[in-house]
Amino acid sequence: MLAFCAEHGITADIEPLPSARVNEALERLARGDVRHCFVLDLSDLD
């Protein structure tokens, strides 16, 4: 499936968030205020 998507330019709509905003992401999920998939950027964690 991943190869098919790559060949046909099919991508997912995502909303990247820094890890510091994880609480905001959880609140928005609870409210149903999410149009895309959240992707937490964990690069700021040690």
N, C-alpha and C positions, 0 to 999 in steps of 0.2 A: 504494500500500500504506500509506503514512503517513497519508493522508486516511482510509482505512478504519479503521485503528487508532485514530485520533483520534475518529472518530465513534462507535466502539464501546468506548472506554475501555480499549483494550488497551495495556498498558505492559510494560516490561522490568524485571526485578529486577536492581538494580545495587548495588554496594558501592563508595561513593566513598572514595577514599584520598587524603591529601595527597601531593604529589610526594616528600616526604622518606621515604615508606614504600614506594617503588618496589621496593627489594630484597626486602622482605617479600612483596610481591605476586608477584614472580618466584619466590621460594622456594615459596610456596603453590601456584603454578601447576605447578611441577615435582613437588610432592607429590600433586597432584590434589585439593587441599583447597580447592576453589573451587565454590561453589554458585551464585554470581551472576557477572555481568560486572563486572570492575573498571573503574572510571572514575577516572583520575588527575586530581586537581585541580591544575592548573598555575598557578593564580593567585598562588601564593607565589614563583614564579620571577621574576627581574628580567630 
